Amino acid sequence: MKKKKILLVTGSTGLIGSEIVYELNKEYDVVYGIDNNERSKYFGSQGSTSKIKSFLIKNIKNYKHLDLDISNKKKVFDLIDSIKPNNVVHCAAQPSHDTAARIPIRDFEVNAFSTLNLMEALRKKSKNSSVIYFSTNKVYGDNPNKIKLKEKKKRYDYLQKKYRNGINESFSIDNCLHSLFGASKLSGDIIVQEYGRYFDMKTTCLRGGCLTGPNQSGVEQHGFLNYLVKCNLNRKSYTINGYKGKQVRDNIHSKDITNFVKLFFEYPRIAEIYNIGGGRSNSISILEAIELIEKKTGKKMIYNYRNVPRIGDHICYISDLRKIKKHYPKWEIKYSLSAIIDDLINGLM
Ligand SMILES: NC(=O)c1ccc[n+]([C@@H]2O[C@H](COP(=O)([O-])OP(=O)(O)OC[C@H]3O[C@@H](n4cnc5c(N)ncnc54)[C@H](O)[C@@H]3O)[C@@H](O)[C@H]2O)c1
């Protein structure tokens, strides 16, 4: 009998996990999703992903939802043993700096220990699986803030030409302030690389810039553009924290992420790391984003300014996409910044 093709997605009702289930399910016999809606514990009811869970269960026939805690060592091990997935996308995480500082032990359990546990279960029971780990640009800590910057009217930018394309994968992850969230995600990143390099498993770490999309249960602490659009539409005040609102993020639509995930599973590699974000063309400062959203919705943004940056927050971060594009020439960013914001507005209205 032909073996079933199986995909496992952790954090399957979050922004990226749900998009992956939605876009990839047709390529698999069964898609298992692990998510215990812990996001609602981190961020309260606004962060709840329960609607997305109901949507997936109702609309995706081959989707099997597991309300499992990813840090439950035995249950994760037994699951891997029983399903032996062809491909795994590990998205489950505690995703915020502020929350990590409030619950450091739980943050580490979810982001680092669970990743080790998952990789070990895969090594023992399903070593041939291809694995994508969603890491973050916070693995570089505040090192990007040490780059010389120029201040423009509405944004910061890199002063030196060598950073014109942004931050690449050889940038230092060491000797800097990470926040506890950055430290736990970096631990997960190193573990996944190690299972690739040491045990010869097909793994990649995707060091994301700002990932966004209408499926995001955006909250103040996590989901910059989504939350900004939400505040504008709901006439809620947005707080800019420091750097005069000129801090720059590069934004990528969850569908562009999904397209990469498909390609990686087609052509997996061992122990890779890639920076993935919107790149220079999809980079925007908070002030610029406010202006663009106001133009599109016709509603004035209500905001206030707090002259204290978040600890370790990047002043200017742009992902250098040259490595990922070189290894996967078919991959490209299809959603411009303007298209991303249109999609957020339509999805949130
Ligand atoms: N969104 C971004 O801007 C961004 C940027 C860089 C990196 N990342 C990383 O990408 C990944 C996906 O991000 P996202 O935006 O989809 O996050 P998300 O918060 O929307 O989704 C994560 C999901 O994991 C689930 N989860 C948390 N703890 C769990 C546990 N103990 N057991 C089971 N499920 C649990 C949550 O309920 C949530 O649905 C994360 O690892 C995140 O750190 C995200």
The ligand as a MOL file (V3000), in Angstrom:
LIG
                    3D

  0  0  0     0  0            999 V3000
M  V30 BEGIN CTAB
M  V30 COUNTS 44 48 0 0 0
M  V30 BEGIN ATOM
M  V30 1 N 5.0150 37.3050 12.9580 0
M  V30 2 C 6.2240 37.7970 12.8710 0
M  V30 3 O 6.4080 38.9710 12.5820 0
M  V30 4 C 7.4270 36.9070 13.0930 0
M  V30 5 C 8.6930 37.4480 12.8520 0
M  V30 6 C 9.7990 36.6340 13.0050 0
M  V30 7 C 9.6650 35.3350 13.4040 0
M  V30 8 N 8.4190 34.8230 13.6390 0 CHG=1
M  V30 9 C 8.3040 33.4210 14.0820 0
M  V30 10 O 7.4830 32.7170 13.1620 0
M  V30 11 C 6.7130 31.7490 13.8680 0
M  V30 12 C 5.2670 31.9230 13.5410 0
M  V30 13 O 4.8880 33.2480 13.8920 0
M  V30 14 P 3.3730 33.6940 13.8980 0
M  V30 15 O 3.3680 35.1440 13.6300 0
M  V30 16 O 2.5740 32.7760 13.0740 0 CHG=-1
M  V30 17 O 3.0310 33.4960 15.4340 0
M  V30 18 P 1.5810 33.2590 16.0930 0
M  V30 19 O 1.7040 33.6830 17.4980 0
M  V30 20 O 0.5370 33.8460 15.2300 0
M  V30 21 O 1.4610 31.6560 16.0130 0
M  V30 22 C 2.1110 30.8030 16.9080 0
M  V30 23 C 1.0980 29.7800 17.3730 0
M  V30 24 O 1.7550 28.8900 18.2870 0
M  V30 25 C 0.8010 28.5050 19.2640 0
M  V30 26 N 1.4910 28.0650 20.4730 0
M  V30 27 C 2.1860 28.8330 21.3470 0
M  V30 28 N 2.6300 28.0810 22.3610 0
M  V30 29 C 2.2280 26.8060 22.1140 0
M  V30 30 C 2.3830 25.5710 22.8050 0
M  V30 31 N 3.0330 25.5080 23.9800 0
M  V30 32 N 1.8540 24.4440 22.2690 0
M  V30 33 C 1.1780 24.5100 21.0840 0
M  V30 34 N 0.9790 25.6550 20.4000 0
M  V30 35 C 1.5060 26.8030 20.9030 0
M  V30 36 C -0.0010 29.7740 19.5160 0
M  V30 37 O -1.2690 29.4950 20.1040 0
M  V30 38 C -0.0920 30.3800 18.1210 0
M  V30 39 O -1.2960 30.0400 17.4700 0
M  V30 40 C 7.0340 31.9070 15.3520 0
M  V30 41 O 7.9940 30.9470 15.6860 0
M  V30 42 C 7.6250 33.2960 15.4350 0
M  V30 43 O 8.5670 33.4090 16.4940 0
M  V30 44 C 7.2850 35.5910 13.4940 0
M  V30 END ATOM
M  V30 BEGIN BOND
M  V30 1 1 1 2
M  V30 2 2 2 3
M  V30 3 1 2 4
M  V30 4 1 4 5
M  V30 5 2 4 44
M  V30 6 2 5 6
M  V30 7 1 6 7
M  V30 8 2 7 8
M  V30 9 1 8 9
M  V30 10 1 8 44
M  V30 11 1 9 10
M  V30 12 1 9 42
M  V30 13 1 10 11
M  V30 14 1 11 12
M  V30 15 1 11 40
M  V30 16 1 12 13
M  V30 17 1 13 14
M  V30 18 2 14 15
M  V30 19 1 14 16
M  V30 20 1 14 17
M  V30 21 1 17 18
M  V30 22 2 18 19
M  V30 23 1 18 20
M  V30 24 1 18 21
M  V30 25 1 21 22
M  V30 26 1 22 23
M  V30 27 1 23 24
M  V30 28 1 23 38
M  V30 29 1 24 25
M  V30 30 1 25 26
M  V30 31 1 25 36
M  V30 32 1 26 27
M  V30 33 1 26 35
M  V30 34 2 27 28
M  V30 35 1 28 29
M  V30 36 1 29 30
M  V30 37 2 29 35
M  V30 38 1 30 31
M  V30 39 2 30 32
M  V30 40 1 32 33
M  V30 41 2 33 34
M  V30 42 1 34 35
M  V30 43 1 36 37
M  V30 44 1 36 38
M  V30 45 1 38 39
M  V30 46 1 40 41
M  V30 47 1 40 42
M  V30 48 1 42 43
M  V30 END BOND
M  V30 END CTAB
M  END
